[in-house]
Amino acid sequence: MSNMDSKLRLIQQSFNSRYSEWVREALDELSDNFTITDPSISGHPLVFASRSLLKMLSYSREEVIGQNGNIFQGPKTNRRTVMEIREAIREERGIQVNLVNYRKDGTPFWMLFHMSPVFGKEDGRVIHFVAVQVPITRRQRGNGGVRLSEEASGLNEIMFGSCRKEVDTNSVLELGRVLSSDSSSNVYFTVLDIEETCEASDFEKRRAANVFNSILTVLTHYSESTGRLVCGKRCSVPGVGYISSSLNISLGRIKQSFVLIDPHLPGLPIVYASDAFLKLTGYDRHEILGLNFAVLNGADTNTSSEYQIQEIIQNEQACTVRIVCYRKDKSSFWNSLHLSPVRNASGKIAYFVGVQMEEECKNMDRHGLSPEMRQLSTVGAVKVAVRSLSMAAGSSKS
């Protein structure tokens, strides 16, 4: 299975494991512009894009699913605003910003970007981010300004915003032409001066929030049938571990097979599993998170190896264990498991990382790295990600 096929399988699971099979059809019935992303998958990809958004931007669903949301950005997109969005993802909170996005043909336009997280009710983990995109256009200026046609004014009440620069006559003529041709989706791209800063109206801001609530209602309803409920606010669940979306995204860039174990929780649960680990073992992410690493044990697993792993974690040590593990389909493999403590910025142990290496694949990679070096480099990358995020979190509180 290629990396792209593996990623597409994870994207399918992102919905199939959480909602009933009818959720996509229900979301497609909403006539709004929005995307849904999954921070637990490498690259934080789009796992859903609404029909309205695809039509507005002239993309096909196949062109955007699996891509990062920055596929819609371009040279006029404000980098500082993008950083504000990334900060909101790191802090797992909602955000509303005005942003320049691009159609597939390169046409830029201003839009209100409203993003909010969706949480799993059973563990408080961020499952998805929903991003509603409301195009910003100019509203009618009154007697002293430019007056739009009655049809345009009616449309204005639904979706027009305000800009700091006056609409010129040519723009209004173009607006009338577009409306008369019944291509209302294009109106967003004909009346804006991208060089000017545009701001959404209060009406548009309320509209974006209402759209998100409608999407959340659909997701909540279709999660009920699977018993894996989602909600718009994090529920405090004692004894359950989860990691932040930002750490999820950082860890997703690491291509090796590994898990993070939280040594502070009862049962030493797995709180993160890499895409490569899921590919190696055949498990879905929701089937692994919250379980002990012993889920991979089977009939031929040496019990002394199990005790050794527990002692390593209790004594806060690092070592490599050769152990027989089992995939979801019950097939076995020899696993060279390297365990190492991972400390946060204050020096306290936050997690244990377990890097798996199937012994049949223990050969030099294309960069000339030995299996042992690949494991150590994975541990190093995980430590950098955890420490960097904990430092960033500490500085934001000070």
N, C-alpha and C positions, 0 to 999 in steps of 0.2 A: 504494500500500500504506500503510495507516494505521500509526501508531507501535505500536499494540497488536499488529497483525498482524506487523509487523517483529520485535517482541520475542518473540512466540510462535514465529516461525521460528527465531530464535536459540536459544530454549529447546529446540526440536526438535534443532537442530544440536549442542547441548551434549551430547546423548547419541548421536545418530546418527553424528557424526564420530569418536567415541572408542570406542564399543562396538558389538557386533553387534545386530541388530534384536530379538533375544530377551531382551535384558537386562531390560527392564521387566517382562516376564512372570516372569522368574526372581526379581526383587526382590519382586514381588507375592506370591510363594509364601512369603516370610518372614513369620512371624506376629508381627512386632515393630513398635513405633512408632518411625518415623524419617522424616527429611526429607533431601533432598540439595539443596544450593544451588550456584550458579555465580557466583563473585565477579567474573568477567570480563564479565558482562552487567550493563547499567545497572540499579541498584537491588538488586543481589545477590539475585536472586529464587529462589524454590523452583522447581526443575526436576523434582523427584519428591517424592511423599508416599505413604507406605505405606498399604495398605488398612486395616490395623489402626489407624493413627493417625487416618485420616479417619473411621472408624467411631466411635472413641472421642470425637472432638471434634465429630461430627455435621456435618462439612463434606463437600461433594462435591469431587472432584479439580479440576473446572473453577473452583471458587471460590478455590482456594489456589495453583494453579500460576501462576507469574508474579508472585505477591505476595512481599513481604519476610516473613521469619519473624516480624516483630513483629506480624503479623496475629493471633497467638495470645496476645499480651500485653494487659494491662489495668491498671486503677488500682492494684491490689495488687502488681503486678510491681515488684520492687525495682530501682530505677534504677542503683544501684551495681553490682548483679550484672550488669545489661545492659552496663554499661561494661566489666566484667571480660571479658565475652564478646567485645565489640568489640576489646579490647586483645589477646585471644588471636588474633582474626582478623588484626589488624595484624601480630602477631609470627608468624603462620602456625604455630601450635602447638595442641595439644589442650587441652581444659579440661573439668572436671566441676564443676557447681554445682547447688545446690538453687534452684528457680525456681518462681514462681507463674505458671501459664498459664491460659488461659480456653477453655471450650467455645464453640461458636457461639452458644448461648443465654445466654452471660454467666456461666455457672457457673465459679468459680475452683477450681483444685486445685494441690496441690504435686506437683512432679515433679523427678526427677534428669535434668539436661540434660548429656549427654556428647557433645562435639563434637570431631571430628578432621579434619585436612586429608587429601586424597588428591592425590598428586603425579603428574605425568607423568614417566615414566621417561626419556624421551629428552631433556628439557630442564630437569627439576627444578621446573617451574612448578606452582603449586597449580591443580588442575583443578576440584575440588569440595570442599565441606565437607559431611561427613555428621554429622547431629545425631540421636542416639538419645535418646528421651524415655521414661523409666521412671517411671510414676506412683508416688508415695510414699504408703503407707498405714501404719496402725499394726500392730505385731506383738503377739503374745500376751504378756501381762504376767506370767504365772505364777500361783501360788496366791493371792497377795495382791492381784492386780489383776483386771481384767476378763478372763473366759475366753470365747473364741469357739467356735462350733460346730466339729465335726470337719471339716466341709466347708470352713469358713472357715479353720481351722488348716492344712488341706492347701494351700489357696490361699496362705496366709501364707508357707509355705515357698518358694513360687515368687516372689512379688513384693511381700511386705509389708516396709515399712521401719519406722523408729522416729520418734516425735514426742516433743516435750518436754512435752506436756500429756496428761493421762490421757483415755482415751476415756470418754464418758459413756454411760449406759445406753441412752438414746434412739438414739445412734449405732449401738450393737450391735444393737438391735432392727431398725433400718433396714437394717443390713448383712445380718441374717438374712433379711429380706424380699426384698432384692435377690437374694441368692444363691438363694433358693427359687424366684424367678421366672426363674432362669437368665439374668440380664442382668449377667453378671460385669463387663462393661466399665464399668458405672455405679458399681461399688463404690468406685472411686477418688474419687468426688465426694460420698460420703455420710458418711465417717468423719473428715473433716479439719476442723479449725478454722483457717481461713485467717489469722486474726489471730496465730496462734502460729507460731513458726519450726519447720519440720520438716526433719529430716535423713535422708538415705538411709542404709540399712544397708550394711555391707561387702559383703553378699551382692548387694544391688542394684547397687553400684558394679562388682562383678565381672561381673554380668550385663550391664550396659551395655557394658563393654569387650568382652565376648564377642560381643555383638550387632554391634558395630562390626566386629570381625574377620570375622564371617560376611558382612557386607555387602561388606567389602573383598575377600573371597575371590570373591564373585560378580562384582564390578566387574573384578577382575584377570583372571578367567577369560574374560569377554566382551570384554575389550580385546585379548586375544591374537589373536583372529581378524582384527582390523583392523590389527594390527601397531603400535598406538599404546598401549603398555602403561602401566598405572598401578601405583602402589605406595604403601605407607603411610609411607615415609620418603623424604626428598629424596636423590636420587642426585647426586653431584658430577660435573657434566659440563663439562669445560674448554672454554672458547670459546663457551659458549652463554649468552645473556642472558635474564633473566626479571625481571619486576617484582613487587613484593609484592602480596598480595591486597588489603591496605588501600589501596595506591595505585591498584590496579585499580578498587576500589569508588569512590574519590574521582574518578578520571578518568571513570568511568561516568556521573557526574552531568552531564558536559559534553555538550551535545547536538549540537555541530557535528562535521563530518567532519574527523578528524585522525589522525595516527599519531605514535608516538614512535620515534626512531631512536637506537640506541646507538652513538656514534662511537668507543667504545673497543674494539669487537669487530671482527674481520676481516669485511669485506664490508658493514659498516654496516647490520646487520639491523634490521628493524622488530620492536620488542619489545612494542608495544601498538598496537591498531587499534580505533577507536571504533565503536560500533554504526552511526552515521551513515555512516562510511567504508565499512563492509561493505555497507550498503544502497545506497550510491552505486556501488560497484564490482561488486557481485554475488558477491564472494568470501566464503567461510567464514573464520572467524577462524584456524583451524588451517592454512589454505592460505596465509595471509599472514605469520604470525609466523615470524621467522627468515630471511625473504627480504629482499633489497635492494629499495628503492623502484622500481628499474628493472623490477620485475615488471609495472608498469603501462605500460611502454613498448611501442611497436609500430612498424609500417612507417613511419608518418608522424611519429614522434617525432623532433624535431630533436636530433642528437647534440651540438650545441653547448649545448643546454639541460641535457643529462646532465652534461657536463663542468662547467657552471656550478654545478650542485647539489653536485657533489663538491668544488669549490673553496670554496664557501660553508661547507661543513662543516669542511673542513681549515683554513680561515682563521678559524673560529669567528665568522662574521658572520651577519647577518640580512638577508634580502631577499625579494622576490617575483618568481617566475618564471612566465611564461606558457608552458604546455607541453601538447602533445597527449598524452592518456592513453587507455588502453584498459581497458574493463571485462572481466570474465571471459568474457562472451559475444562478445567481440571488437568490440563497438561502441565508437566513439571519442567523446571529448568534449574540449573545451578546458578545461584546468584552470588556474585562477589559484592557484598554489601558493606559500604564504608559509612560509618556513623561519626558525626562530629558535632560538638556543641556550637551553637551560634549565639553570640552575645550582642546585646544592643549597645547604644552609644554610651550608656552608663556603666558598661562592663558586666551587667547581669545576664545570665543565660536566659534567652528568650525562647529558643527552640533547639531541637536537634534535627539536623539534616541527615537523611539517609539516601545515599546515592547508589543506585542499582547498576550492575554491569553483568549482563548475561555472559557466562564464561565462553559460550560458543562464539561470541563476538569480541573476544579479548584479543584484538590485534591493533597494530598501529593505525591511526586514522590518517586522513589525507594531509594533515598538517605535521605528521610525524610524531604525534603525541602518543605515549603509551597509555594503556587503560588506567593505570594508577595516576598518571599525570592528568588525565581527563577528569577523573574523580576529584582530585585535589583542586583543579581549576573550577569545577562546579561548586565545590564547597566555598572556595574563595569568592565566587560570584554571588552566592547566596548571602554570605556574610556582609559583603559590600552593600547589597540591596537592603538587608535588614538594618544595618547600622545607619545607612544614609537616610532611610525613612524615619528611624527613631530620632535622629538628629534634627531632621526637618520638623518633626512633630514637636520636639522640645523647644525649638526656636520659635515656633508659631504660638506657643503658650506663654513665652516669656515677654 
